[in-house]
């Protein structure tokens, strides 16, 4: 099975999302899948490049890039959910928090308010068209339902150092 993972890369900012992405790829490879990882460059500001990336994702079709069949697309981060694929699974780590739970109208500017509306509309459309929706945790699933009235099944990612937690019997 050919699987494409789609996620972001934020230059010089690395952390738990990177472990999640690599761990997912490793697990799929260990299960016998062929895996390609597409990492889109992402910046949090200014607002216009975020809008441009959303529009680019909406135009991208990964069913058969360059004649190679992709059996399943697994999107892990915004705005990858907007990429077109016939068998598209979203595994939501979190939504774009700056326009959801961290957004404050009192501390906003017109550009951020416009971005908020655009992202909510984008997420609503893109995530509702995914064939499956999972959330990185119960709380992320609750937020998706709270803000977008969409359901996702919680699916927890194992810790990157899980081998250290497994006790072997002697």
N, C-alpha and C positions, 0 to 999 in steps of 0.2 A: 504494500500500500504506500502510495506517495502522499506525504503530508507536508503542507506548508504551514509553518508557524509565522504569525505576523505580530510584531510588537514594535516598540519605540526604542530609540537609543538617545539619551540625553548626554551630550558630550561632557565628560569629566564629572558626571554625577552617576555613581554606581551604588547598588545596594541590593535589597531583597528581591526586587523585580528581576534583576539579572540572574539570580540564583533560580528563581521560578522558571524563567525562560529556558535556561540551560538544563535544568533538571527535567523539564518537560521534554525537551529534545532528546536528552540521554535516555529517558524512560521509553520513549517511542522507538528509538534506535534499538534498545535492548529487547523490545518486543518484536523486532524484525521489520520495522517500517523504514522507508527511505524518508529522510527529513531534510527540508531546506528551511532556513530561518531568514525571514525578511525583517530587517530592523530599519524603521523609518526615523530620520532625524527629527527631533522634537525640541522645541524651546517653549518656555512658559510665557514669554513676552518678547516682542510686542504681540498684539492680538492678530494682526493681519496674516502672519505666517501660519498660525493655527487654522484660520479660515481657509487659507490656500491648501493646506495639507488635507483638510476635510474634503474639499472639492476634488483634490487629486485622488483620494481614496475612493470617492464615489464613482470615478471614471475608470478605476482599475479593475479588470476582470482577470482572475487567476484560475479559471477553470482549466486552461490549457496554454500557459505561457510558452512561447517559442515551440509549440507543437508537443510539449511534454504534459501529459495528463497529471493533474493534481486531484487526488481522490477526496481529500478533505482539507479545508482551510480552518485552522484554529487561530482565532484572533484573541490576543491576550490583553491588549491595551487600546484605548482611544487614540486615534480615530480609525484604527484598523478594522473596526466593526463595520465600516462602510464599504469595504472591499467586496466586490461581487464574486460569489461562488455558489454553485448549486448545492453543495454540502458544507455549509458554513457554521462552525461551532464558535460561539463566543464564550471564553472563560475569563470573566471580568475580574481583574485584580482590584480595581476601583474605577469609578468614573472620574472625569476631570474635576477634581475636588474644588478648585478655585471658583467654579460656577455652580456648584451644588452646595455641599454642607459648609464650605468656608465663605460663601458669598454673603456680603453685607451691603444692602443698598446705600447705607450711610457712608461707607468707605469706598464706594464704587465710582467709576467714571463712565461717561457715555459709551466708550469703546468696550469696556468690560461688560456693561449691561447688554450691549448688542451681541457680544460673543456668547454670553450666557444664553440668550434666546436662541441663537444659532446652534449651539451645542445641544441644548435640550431637544430641539427639533431634529437635529441630526441623529442623536442617540435614539430618540423615539422611533424614527424611521428605520435606521440601520439595525438596531437590536431586535426590533419586531420582525425583521425579515431573516434573521438567522434561524437555521434549522434546529439548533439546540442552544440553550443558554445555561451556563454554569457561573457561579460566583465563587470567589476565592474564600469566602467565609459566609456565615449566616448573616452577619451585619451588612456585608456588601449586598447580599440578596435583599435584605430589608430595605436598604437605601434605594436599590433599583426599583423596588415596588413602590416605595414612598414617593420618589421623584418622577417615575415614568410609568407607573402602573403596569410594570412587566415583571413576570416571575422568572426566577433563576434558581436552579438547584445548587445548594452549597456543595462544593467539591474542594476539599482541603489539599493543599500541596504538601508533600512530605518535606521536612527540614533538609537543607543541603548536606548536613553532616549526620544523616540518619543512621549510618553505620555505627556511629559512636553510641547510639541509644539502644541498639539491639544487644541483648545479653545472650551469649551463646552458652548452651548447656555443655558441661564438661563430663 
